[in-house]
């Protein structure tokens, strides 16, 4: 299935919701440190309900470590600075969907290294800044899975 990667997530309930989402879609969740919370955080646990044991969760101490581990997978980075709509790619199993921290998004240096067709965005009304992280992950992940006919 897919790989959902969170670069330096900051808000425990968002990550908890994404743990639950990944468990329900069969996706692997990759957390890239530093995290803005401890994995034992009660708010993370509460949002993830009892799905923590059902989720495939991997952790990395750095972005470089993460990239080395998934270097053979296609990577799509979701950013408000992306040009391609999240519906544009023809997703494949094992694609990586990368999301940045809630307060600042992915670093520009990383975005500069990604092909423009793999830098995706979720359309929003003009003047709005961003969507909630767990909502953004759900939107993109379900589009990718829909393209595979939920198999």
N, C-alpha and C positions, 0 to 999 in steps of 0.2 A: 504494500500500500504506500501511502505518501509519508513524507518526513516533514514535520512541522518544527521549525527552529525558532526559538525566542532568544534574541540577542539582548542580554542584560535586562531581563524583565524586572519591573519595579513593584508591581501591585499584586499582592498575594491572591485576592479573589479572581483576578483575571487569569492568572496561571492555573488556579484551581479549576476554573471553568474550562480552560483549554485542556487540562488533563482529562476531564470528563468527556470533552469533545473527541479527543484522540482515542480514548478507550472505545467510544461508540462508533468510530469510523475505522478502527483498526490501524490507525496511523501511529508512527513513532514520534514521540516528543523529545526534542533536543533542547536542553537548557544551556546557554552559554554564559558563564560567570564573568563578572560578579553579579549575583542576584541581589535584588533590593530587599530580600527577606530570607528567612531560613525555611527550608522545606518542611520543617515541623510546625510552621506557623499555623495557628488555629483557624485563621481566615482562609488560608489556602486549603486546609483540610475540609473546612465547612463547605466551600464552594465546590470542591471536587467530590463531595459526599463519599461514597464508598467505592469510587472508581479508581483510586490510587493503585490498588492491587491488580486492576485489569489493564492499566496503561503500561505501555512500553516506554520507559523514561531513561534517557541517557544525559549525562552531564559532561561538560567540557570546561576546562579552566581558562580557555582563551578562544578567540575567533580562529586563530591559526590552527589550533588543535582540532576544532570542529571541521574546518575546511579540509584538513588533511584526511580526516576520517571519512568524509563524504565526497572526496575529490572526483569520483567517477560518476556522480549523480548530477543531473541538470539542476540548477538552482534558479529559483524565481524569487526576487526580492520585492516585497510590497512596500511602497513608499508613496507619499503624497506627491513626491517629485517625479514619479514614474510617468512615462508617456503612453505606454500600452495599457489598455483596459485589462482587468484581471480575466475577462472572458476571451481574450484574444489567443492565448497560447493553446496549443493542442497538448494537454497534459498527458503524461505517461506515468505508469506505476513507478515508484521510487523517486519521483521528482521531489525536490526540497523546496518548501515554502518558508521563506525567511522573513521574520518580522522584527522590528526594532523596539526599543524601550518606549513606554507610554509617554514620557515627557519630552523626548527629543527625536525619536525615530532612528533609523540607521545612519551611521556616520557617512559623511559625504565621500570620504576616501574609499570606502567600500562600494558605495553607489557608482563611483567613477570607474571601478573595475568590472562592472557588470554590463553585459551587452544590453542595449536599449530595449530590445525585444524581450528581455528577461527581467526588466525593471517594470513591474506592473503597479497599477493603481486601481483603487475603487472610486468610481465617479461620485462626486458630491456636489452640492450646490455651491456656487461661487461664494467666497468669503468664509466658508467653514474650514476649520483647521484639520480635523481628523475624526475618525470613528474610535470607539472603544476597542481596545486590542482584542479582547475575546470575540467581539462581534466581527471584526475584520478577519480574524482567522477563520471563523465559521463561514463567512461569505465565500472566501477564496477556496477553502478546503472543500466545501460542498459543491462548488462549481467544478473543481477538478474531479471530484468523485462522480458527479453527474455525467461528465463527459465519458467516464468509463462505465456508464450505465449502472452505477452503484454495485459493481462487482468487486 
